[in-house]
């Protein structure tokens, strides 16, 4: 056989076997038996071994797995994997559209995409080859699952394009087709194993398996939906989607480019029923502004892009009986009512409990004991009661009233004016608050203490080993007691104490977040630490002084002042200081190119021909200037480029803020 004929036969086998995989896993309509399929796959492998130059890197022979991953390496995302804001309300979409128009005018388009119910993945390619696959994780870093992702038949190991950039990152969603899910779940049940509740859970569990050979036996699929490059290779999202499709990536064929919000709503209405005909699950629609320049102009919040939103379809509702209402106390003292229900199947899972949020919700529902209620579960949220079936209310049933005292410690609950939540103020004596506060302190986003987990903290509290955060730093004195506890050997105690000791190196912002002050999240802790420099300044700060810090509002400032107004909290801070924790920021020495912009504040808006916005920002800060997040009376200059948002221009003019070009900025810097 000639070399040309061998190449043609190999290509034909690759195409045929890939089609058989699709028929089997997606359509659930196999047209060939397993024995025949395996025989063809083995023959293809023999041809590839004899003719390696003709082997296709995306051949089905390359998807069988083999490597064992004992521990997944954590990898930082070059570009953060932010989540999207979402809504179930069409009016919210019109409001979103209105905000876009106010910011960038009327000349823009949307890309509508199906919102796949799977797990997000980030793929990095170098010189056309798949270098790394990383899960979303916490948005800034995730787990390296490259070996497992390489078993997915629609994710290329190597792309064939000669025009793709040397380095790029691509985002997508990994999922499992319904037919594969049903077949694999049935096999689990036959073996007496617990069945998965839905395809998403099955896919998520599969991608974190340690043996990639086992992963290959659980066929996953993936769609690509966003491209990141160091330089702007394309002007629009739609253009990039079509390009990556040409590079051999799997892009959903149902994406649509539209010109207005009415067309977006038409797309949503069409898929509300059509989604049930798909071979995979979707739970909504994603809407993105098409132009990359306009995306850049719109920017981001701390959690999500302002140029995209997701619309979620409402989940089906079921009817069941309210058996009783119980109450949970969180680490901040917030008391949440929970409805305990007669078990009912909803969206593939058995529901026994539903959140009631607060006293207002109990009153709105007019709940009575033994009521028949309607429950829904949208996306990954806790099931909730949406209404009562009054036709089935029991005669003489007792109305449910929100309790007045903490169910854990008996302290009278408080409810601040303008807030819906009741709190237990006994934060130093209420068991779930004590445990929750320490669990928060050791968590990954706070002090990240190795060797300690939530269950361990509960055990320590029950045995009187910890009652405050500061008690963690005296555990080394109680090693004899620790050894008497179940599952605490000498090695695990050593690892735990080493983790506690290492936590003393965590920066001030992490310690501040770990203290668990109400409303002080990760970002606020970082801003506050930078603004006050050390814990002594913070403990003495007034509400007015705190509000002057960027992004600190009245409610946050009042909460901080209230926290440090309690002698118990000040005592804990002193004990943590003595333990050696970091309570001041490490001042970085910054060498400026010049001091020509010191004391001046800037906002950058629009698109510039000679510089990127990041380059302009770096220039400003390198010469002593300060960037602000928005236009206000504190702003000295608005640096304006092309396609600047009309709302920013209007606000700047109203406040008489000088508007300068990038050329004028350079003149200021160059003197």
N, C-alpha and C positions, 0 to 999 in steps of 0.2 A: 504494500500500500504506500502511495506517495505521501510525502510530508503534508502536502496540501489536503489530501483526503483525511489524514489522521487529525489535522487541526479542525476540519469541518465536522468530523465525527465527535470530537471532544466538545466542541461548541454546542452541537445538537443535543448531546447527552446532558450538558449543564442546563440548557433551556428546558428539556423534557423533565428532568428530575425536580427542577424548581417549580414547574407547573404541577407536578404530582404532589409536592409539599403543599402548595396553595389549595389544591382540590381537597386534600386530607384535613388540613388544619383550619382553613378558613371556611370552605364551602361544606365541610363534613360530608363530601361526596367522593370518596376515593374511586379512582378508575383503574387501580392496579393493586395487586396483593402485596403484603409486606415482603414475602420471599422474593418476588420478582423485582421489587424496588431495591432491596438490599443487593441483589445480584448485579443490577445495573450500576449501583453506587460503587460496588467493589471493582467492577470492570473499569469505570471512570478513574478510580484511584490508581489502578495498574497503568492505564494510559498516561496519567499525569506523572507517575514515577518514571516511566520510560521516556517521556517527552516533557521535561520540566519547563522548557521555554514556552510551551503552548498552554501551560496550566493557568486557569483563570483564578485570580486571588479570591474571587467571590463564589467559587465553586461550592456546591453543597458538601463536598468532602472536607472542607475547611471549617465546618460548623459542628463538629462532633465533641469539642471540648477536650479536656485532659488534665489541665493544671489544677492543683489543689491550693486554695487560698486559705491559710489558717487565720490570718488577721488582715482585715482590709485597711489599707493605708489611707490616712486622712489627707486630702489635697485641697489647697486653697483655690477657689474659683478666681480666675483672672477677671471675669466680669460677674458681678453678683447675680445670683439667681433669685430675682425678686418675685413675689407673688402678685397676682392681679387683684385689683378691687373688683368686687362682684355684686350683682343685684339680681333680684327676681322680679323687678318692677320695670315696666316699659317707660314710665315717666322718668325714672332715674336715667335711662338711656338718652332721653330727650334733654334732660338737664346736663348730662355729660356732653352731648353734642353742642349745647348752648355755650358751655364753658370753653370748648374747643374753638368755637366761632369767635368768642370774645377775645381769645388769646391770639389766634393766627388768621382771623378773617374767614371768608366763605370759600376760598379756593383750595379745597383739599378733597381727598378720597379716603374711603375706608376699605380695609381688607377684612372680610368675614371668614372665620375658620371654625370648624367643629371643635368643641372642647372635649378632648378625649379623657375618659375616666381611667387614668393609668398613673405612672410615676415618671417624674421629669428626669431627664438625663442630659449631661453635657459631654459632647464628643470633641476631642482635640485632634486635628490632623496636621502632620508635618510632612512636607514634600509628597503629598498625596496619600500617605499611609496613616491609618488609625493609630494614634499614639496613646490616647488615654480616654477612658469613659468614667465619669464621676457622677454620683447621685447628687440631688439637690442639697441634702443635709440640712444645715441651718441657714442656707442661702449664701453664706460666705465661704463655707468649706463643706466637702462631702466625702464619701467613701469611693476609693478607686475600685471599680468593678469591671475592669477592662476584659479580663478572661471570660467572664460570664456574658458580657455584651457581645463578644466576638462570636458567640453561638447563634445570634439572631440573624436570620437569613436575609433580612432587608437592610441591615446596616453594613455598608461596604468596609472591607478591611483595607482596600486600596481603591482610590477613584481613578477613573480613566481620563479625566479632563487635563488638557495641557494649558488651560487658561485660568485655572483656579489658583488663588494665592498660595504662596509657599507655606504659610501658617494661617490657620483659621480655626474657629470654634463654632460648633453648631449645636443647637438645642433641639430636643425632641421629647416625645412621650413614648414610653414603653408600655405595652398593654398585652392582654391575652384575648384572642377571639372567643366568642361565646361557645362555639362548637368544641374547641379544644378544652375549654374550661369544663364543660359538661362531661366530656369523655374522661378527662383526667380525674375529675371529682368522683365519678362513678367508680373508677379503678381504686381510688383511695378508700371508698366506703366498702368495697368488696374485701379489701385487706384489713378492714376493721379500724382504719385510720379516720381521724376527724376531718370532715369535709370543710373546704373553704367556703366562706359566706358569699363571696362574689369574685369576679375575674380580677378586679384591682388588687384585692388582698393576695390572690394566688400569684399574680405577676410580681408584686412587691416581695413576697416571701421567696420566690424563685430567684430574683436578681441578687439576693443576699446569701444564697447558698454557697458553701465553701468548695464544692466539687463541681467544676464546670461541665463534666460529663453528665451529671444529673440535671444540670440546667438545660443542656442540649436536648434532654428527653422531654422537657416541658416547653413546647414551642411558644416563643414570645414574638411579638411584632413591634414595629415602631414607626412613627411618623415624625418627620422633621418639620419644625415650624419657625426657626429663627437662625440667622447667620450673624456671627461676629467676626470682624476683621480689623487689623490695626489701622488700615487705611480704608476710606470709603470706596469700595469697589463698585457699588451700585447707588443709584439715587433714591430708589424706592424698595419697600419690602416686597412688593409684588414681583419686581424685577429680580430680586435675589432668590425668591422661591422658585421661579422658573429656571434660574441658573443652576441652583443646586439639584434640581430635577435632572438637568442635563449632565450633572456630574455623577449621576447614578444613585442619588439619594431618594428615599421613599417619601414623597410629598402627597398629602391627601388631595384627591382629585376633586373634592367638593368645595375647595376654597373659592371665594368669589370676590372680585373687585367691584365696589359700588360707589356711587357718587353722593349719596345723601342718607340721612337717618331713616327715611321712609323705606328705602331699599334694604337697609339693615333689618328693619322690622319684618319686611316681607321674607327675608332669608330665615329669620328666627321662626316665623309662623310656619314656613314650609317644613322645617326640620323638627318641629314639635311633635308631629306624627310620623314623619318619614324616618326619624331616628330609630324607630323600633324595627325597621327593615334592614338596618346595617348589621354586619357580622360582628361588630364590636360595640361596646357601650360608650355613649357620650352623655354628659350631664349638662350641656349648655353650648353656648356660642361665644367665641372670642372676637372682639372688634378692635382693630388697630388702625391708627392713622397711617396712611401708606408712605408718605414722604419722610425720608430719614432726616432731612433738614428741619422739617416741622416737628418730628419727634424730639429732636434735640432742643428746639425752641420751647416745647412744652415741658420737658424735663421730667423729674421724678419727685415723689415724696420719699420719706425715709423707708417706706415699705413697698411701694409700687410705682410703675410708670404712670404719668398723667395722660399719656397718649393711647392708653389701652384700657379696656374694661371687659369683664366677662358677664354674660347674661346666663343665669342658671334656670333650667326648667324646674318647675315645682314638682316635688316628689309626690307619688300617690299617697293618699291618706287611708288609714284604717281605723276601725272602731273597736274600742275595748273598754274595760271597766276600771275606774279609779278605786284602788283598794285602801290606800292611806297616803297621807302626806308626811314626809320626814324632812329633816333639815340638816344641811352640811355647813360646817364652819371652815372657811378658808384661812390661809396663812395671814392675810391682812385683817381677819376678823369679820369679813363679809359673810352673812348668813344667807344661804341659798336654799329655797324650798324645792323639794324633789317629789314628784308624783310617782308612787309605786303602783304599777299597773298589773292587771291580769295579763300574763305573757301572750304576745301576739306577733305574728310574722310580718315584718315590714321591710321592704327593699332588700330582701335576701337575708335579713338577720332577725333574731328573736328579740323583741323589745320588752323589757320589764320595768324600765324607769324612764322618766322624761323630766326635763327641767321645767320649773315654773318661774324661774328668774327672780321674782321679788314679790312684795306684798301687793303692788299695783296689779300684777298679772293675775294673782289669785282673785282679786276684787273684780278685774275685768271679765274673767271667765265665770264669775259667780259660782265657784265650785261648791258642791255639796258632797258629803261622804257617800260612796257607792254610785256616783254619777257614771253614766256611759259617755265616753269622750272620744273625740276624733284626734288621732295622733299622726304627725308627719315627720319625715326625716329628709332634710335637704342636704345633699352632698355629704360631707364628713362631719356634720354637726350633731350634737346630742339630740335625740328625738324630743319633740315638744308637743304639748297639747294645744290645738288651735281653736277648739270650741267644744261645747257640751251639747249632747243630744237631749234637749229638754223633754222630748216626747217620752223618753225612757227614765226620767228622774223618779226615784222612789218616793212615795208619799211619806211626809214627815221626816225626810232626811235632814241631817244637821249641816248647817253651813260651815265651810272651812274658814277659820280665822287665823291670820298670821300670828305667831307666838310673840310674847312680850319679853321673854328672858332667854338667854343663851341655852341651847339644849345640852351643852357640854359642861359649862361651869356655873350656870344659873344667874350670871350677871345680867342686869337689865340692859336691853339693847338700846342703841341710839340710832337716830336717823337724821342726818344733817339736812338743813333746808336746801331744797333744789335737787336733792339726790333721791334715787329710788331704792337704794340698798340700805338695809339695816346692818349695823355693825355691833360686834361685841367689843367693848373698849378694854377688856381685861387681857391685853396682849402678853403680859408677863405671867399670867396665871391660868390661861385657858389652854388645855392640852393640845388640841389640833393646831392652834396658832403657834404654840411653842415648837412643836414638831415641824410644822410647815415652814416656819421661819428658818429653822436650821437646815431643812432639806433644800430650801431655796439658796441658802448661803453656800452649800457645797456643790450646787448644780454646775453644769458645764459652762453656762454663760456667765456665771458669777465667779466663784473661786476655783471651780473645776478640780476638786480634790479627789485624786485617785484613791481607790481602796475603800471609798465610802459610797453607800447608796441609800435610797429612801428607806428600805426595810431595815438597814443597819441602824439608821437614826431612830426609827421607831423602837427597835430592840433596846438601844442605849437609854432611851427616855424611860421605857418601862422598868428598867433596872436601876434607874436613878443615876446613871453615869453622865447624862447631859440634861441641863435645864435651860441653858443659854448658849448662844453662839460661842462665847468665850470659853465654855467648858471643853470645847474640842481641843483647845490648846493646853489642857491639863490632863488629857487622856494618857499621856506617856507616864504619868504618875500612878495610873490605875491598871497597869498591865497584868497584875495578878488577878484582878477582877475580870478583865477581858478574857483571860484564858479559861475561866469557868463557864463562859457562854458557849452554846452550841455553834458549831461551824466557825469558831475563831481559833485557828491554829497559830503557831508562832510565826509562820511565814506571812499569813494574811494580816496579822497584827503589825508586823514590821513594815509591810507595804503600806498599810493605812497610816501609820505614824510618819512614814517618809512622805506620803502625799500631803499630810497636814503641815509638815515642816516646810515643804516646797511651796505651799500656798502663801507663805509669808512673803514671797517674791512678787505676788500679783500686784498690779498697779492700783493706785488710789481709786480710779474710776470703777474697777471691778469690786473692790471692797465696798465702795459706796452703794453700788447696785446690790451687792450681797446683803447689806443691812436690811433690805426689804421695806424701805420707806414707801408708804402708799403713794402711787402715781409716779414714782421715780423708776422708770424703766431703763433699759440699757443706754439708749441714746441720751435721755435726760441726765443720767448719771455722768456720762462722758462730758456733756456740755457744762454741767454744774461743777465738776472737778476742775475743768479748764478755767472756769470763771472765778472760783473762790481760791484755788491753789492748794488749800489744805483744810483739814477737818476743823481746826480751831476757828478759822474764818467762817466756815459753814455753820458751826454750832452757834455763833453769835450774830449771824446775818439776820437782817430784818426782811419782811415781805417785800418792801420797796427795793432793797438791794438785790434780792434774788430775781425779781421781775426784770431788772435791768440786764440780766444775763440772757443772751440770745436763746429763744425758744422756751424760756421758763415763764409760764403763765401764773395767774393768781391762785388757782387751785393747787398747783404743784408747790408754789412758794409757801402757801399757808400750811400745807401738809408737812413740809420740811421744818418750818418753825415750830409747829405743834410737836413733831417728833423730838426735837432737841430741847423742848420745854419740859420733858419728863426726866427726872433725876435718874431713873432706872436705865434709860438709854445712854445718858452721859457716862454712867458708871460702866456700862458695857464697852463703850468706846475707850475708856481709860484702860480697862483690862486688855482689850485687843491691842492697844498701843504697847502695853507692857510685854505682850506676847511677841511683838516685833512686826506687826502688819504695817503696810504702807499707807500712811494717811496724808501724804502730800504728793503733788504731781512732780514728776522728774522734768525739770525745765530743760528744754532742748536749746542748745546754742545755735542760733540761725545766723549765718553770715549773709548779709544783704549785698546785692550788687550796688545799691545806692540807697539813700534815705529820702529821695525826692518825692515819694508818695506817702511818707509817714503822716498819719493823722487824717488821711483821705480814705473814703469808702467808695466801693464800686459795685455795680451790677452789670453783667454782660448779657445782651439779648440780640438774637438774630444770627445770620450766617455771614462769615467773613471770607474774602477771597484769598488773603495772604496768610491767615493764621486760623488755627482751630480755637475754639473757645477755651479749651484747657491750656493752650499755649499762652493766650492772653491772660488767663488767671495766674499762671506761673510767673509771668512778667510783672504783674501788679504786686504779687506777694513778695517777689524777689527784690522789689524796690520799696518795700515798707508799707504798701497799701493793704487794705483789708477788704475782703469780699463779704457782701451781705446777701441774705437769701431772697430778699424781696425789696420792692420799692417802698420807701417810707421817708419820714421827715429826717431820718438819720443819714440818708444817702447824699453823697457829694456829687457823684457822676454816674450817668447811665451810658455805657459804651454800646452803641447801636450799630448793628449790621443790617444786611438785607433781610426781608421777610420777618421783621420784628413784629411781635404781637401788638395789635392795636390797643389792647387794654393797658399794657405796660406804658406805651407811648402816652396815652391819655392821662394815666396817673402821674407820670413824670412831669408832664406839662402842668397839671393841676397843682403839683407841689413845687413848681419852679425849679426842678432838678435839671442842672445842665446836661445836655445830651451831646456826647462827643463821638467821633469816629475812631477806628483803630489807629489811623494815621495821627490824629490829635493826641491819642494816648502815648504813642511813641515819642512825639515831640515833648510831652511832659516828662517822660522818662529820660530823654536825651538832653533835656535842659535847653 
